[in-house]
């Protein structure tokens, strides 16, 4: 994956990440340049777990999401409906429900 060094990752991109990412991708998620990420690793201050198998750094996506405060739990249908109801009720009729119409 290639990202501009100073561009933060969006939620759709974050939720489409593989099991682990390279350091540049993790740095983009935190809104920092790769140079800053390498410096933080050098002083053991990078905001999440970093692994170094061989010569490169990788970051487990679960650790990245946890450090960003993003819950990786499953999304429940009722939770989506509640979120929509809290925001804009105009879309409520477009979402199929699992309730029995009788």
C-alpha positions as CSV (number, residue, x, y, z in Angstrom):
1,X,0.0,0.0,0.0
2,X,1.3,3.4,-0.9
3,X,0.2,6.5,1.0
4,X,1.3,10.1,1.0
5,X,3.4,10.4,4.1
6,X,1.4,13.3,5.6
7,X,-2.1,11.8,4.8
8,X,-4.1,10.1,7.6
9,X,-5.9,6.9,6.7
10,X,-9.7,7.0,6.5
11,X,-12.0,4.5,8.3
12,X,-12.7,2.5,5.1
13,X,-9.0,2.1,4.4
14,X,-8.2,1.2,8.0
15,X,-10.9,-1.5,8.1
16,X,-9.5,-3.0,4.9
17,X,-6.0,-3.4,6.2
18,X,-4.3,-6.8,6.2
19,X,-3.2,-8.6,9.4
20,X,-0.1,-6.5,9.6
21,X,1.2,-3.4,7.9
22,X,4.5,-1.8,7.2
23,X,5.8,1.1,9.3
24,X,5.0,3.8,6.7
25,X,1.3,2.7,6.7
26,X,1.2,2.7,10.5
27,X,2.8,6.1,10.6
28,X,0.2,7.4,8.1
29,X,-2.6,6.1,10.4
30,X,-1.1,8.3,13.2
31,X,-0.6,11.3,10.9
32,X,3.2,11.2,11.2
33,X,5.9,11.0,8.6
34,X,8.0,7.8,8.4
35,X,11.1,9.6,9.8
36,X,9.2,10.5,13.0
37,X,8.1,6.9,13.3
38,X,11.6,5.6,13.0
39,X,12.8,8.1,15.6
40,X,10.0,7.0,18.0
41,X,10.9,3.4,17.5
42,X,14.6,4.2,18.3
43,X,13.6,5.6,21.7
44,X,10.9,2.9,22.2
45,X,8.1,5.4,22.1
46,X,6.1,4.4,19.0
47,X,2.4,4.4,20.1
48,X,1.8,0.7,19.4
49,X,3.5,-2.6,19.2
50,X,6.1,-2.9,16.4
51,X,7.7,-6.2,15.3
52,X,11.0,-6.5,13.5
53,X,11.3,-9.9,11.7
54,X,14.7,-9.5,10.0
55,X,15.5,-6.1,8.7
56,X,12.1,-4.4,8.4
57,X,9.5,-3.2,10.8
58,X,5.8,-4.4,10.8
59,X,2.9,-3.4,12.9
60,X,0.1,-5.8,13.7
61,X,-3.2,-4.2,12.6
62,X,-4.9,-5.2,15.9
63,X,-2.3,-3.2,17.8
64,X,-2.6,-0.3,15.5
65,X,-6.4,-0.1,15.8
66,X,-6.2,-0.5,19.6
67,X,-3.7,2.4,19.8
68,X,-6.0,4.5,17.7
69,X,-8.9,3.7,20.0
70,X,-10.9,1.8,17.3
71,X,-12.9,-1.2,18.4
72,X,-12.4,-4.2,16.1
73,X,-15.5,-6.0,17.5
74,X,-18.3,-7.1,15.2
75,X,-20.9,-4.6,14.2
76,X,-24.5,-5.6,15.1
77,X,-27.5,-4.7,13.0
78,X,-29.2,-3.1,16.0
79,X,-26.2,-1.0,16.6
80,X,-26.3,0.3,13.1
81,X,-30.0,1.1,13.4
82,X,-29.4,2.9,16.7
83,X,-26.6,5.0,15.2
84,X,-28.8,6.0,12.3
85,X,-31.7,6.9,14.6
86,X,-29.3,9.1,16.6
87,X,-28.3,11.0,13.5
88,X,-30.7,11.2,10.6
89,X,-34.1,9.5,10.7
90,X,-34.7,10.1,7.0
91,X,-32.8,6.9,6.0
92,X,-34.6,4.6,8.5
93,X,-37.2,3.4,6.0
94,X,-34.4,2.3,3.6
95,X,-32.9,-0.2,6.0
96,X,-34.4,-3.7,6.1
97,X,-35.3,-4.8,9.6
98,X,-35.5,-8.3,11.0
99,X,-38.6,-7.6,12.9
100,X,-41.8,-9.7,12.2
101,X,-44.3,-7.3,10.5
102,X,-47.2,-9.2,12.1
